[in-house]
Amino acid sequence: MAPFLKLGTRGSKLALTQAGLVRDALAQAVPALAGPDAIAIEVIRTTGDAIQDRPLSEAGGKGLFVKEIEEAMLSRRIDIAVHSMKDMPTAQPPGLAIAAFLPREDARDVLIAGDGVRAIAELRRGAVVGTSALRRRAQLLHHRPDLSLVMLRGNVDTRLAKRARGEVEATLLALAGLKRLGLGHVGTPVPEDEMLPAVGQGAICIECRIDDARTRDWLAAIDHGATATCVAAEHAMLAVLDGSCRTPIAGHAVLDGSGLFLRGLIAKPDGSQLVSVERRGAAADAAALGRDAGQELLRRGGPGFLAT
């Protein structure tokens, strides 16, 4: 018997773990998807997975981890796609939409270093730190311009292994991914005033075809509204900034007792300049708050700030 739903994902251990979380959530919330064979997972290799020899910013930026998966959905090879929200461009291709989010995990970055180092300030002068993210590079250099930064690509296990072998003295990874892989004990979370997370970090989103009403109804049963609201603010800010992997941009929104609180940041790649902004307002105004934050960052950065 054919599965009711075909789910597309990248093939890394983390991506498959996230796909499993979505499958299990749907199976619990939707009786028609509760059977062991109701949801099939299809692994799709993306351009971003294939490129390991250079930063993604040199290969086209955001979208490299989703393009082939979205093409499979548009061709009806799969019905839904599971993505890390931080990999998503600010707009989806015609015919596709983000229809649901799982509850967000801790959005912070984690410093992984040897010799008992537990903070960026404790790294030795000139320490070699591996990261391929311009956002992390810019913030590291802003706080510690003496550090020697080198490119470090690969999945979580690969980067941890390279750190363990001493190829770099330290690296930074997303705490959300580590926790989902059972590695939440590895490293030390970095405070957000030192390392603001990537837009969407910690959030898992599910994309589907707009005209697939049945699937959209199923996904509505697992959609986490608070995560959707926070990500809406962050992505509205990112859209104003026209952000890509070529631009050091960070942003994180949370809901608390007084509404929505958003922090945003842009930086020069070398960390020499950093502009930050905060917004607080009603959750219903999430997108407007994000757009306003993005516009202030543009004004304060000035002409050409994001061009280099």
Secondary structure, DSSP 8 states (H G I E B T S, - for coil): ---SEEEEE--SHHHHHHHHHHHHHHHHH-GGG-STTSEEEEE---HHHH--SS-GGGTT-TTTTTHHHHHHHHTTS-SEEEEEGGG--SS--TTEEEEEE-------EEEEESTT--SGGGS-TT-EEE---HHHHHHHHHH-TT-EEE---S-HHHHHHHHHTTSSSEEEEEHHHHHHTT-TTSSEE--TTTS---TTTT-EEEEEETT-HHHHHHHHTT--HHHHHHHHHHHHHHHHHT--TTS-EEEEEEEETTEEEEEEEEE-TTSS-EEEEEEEE-GGGHHHHHHHHHHHHHHHH-TTGGG-
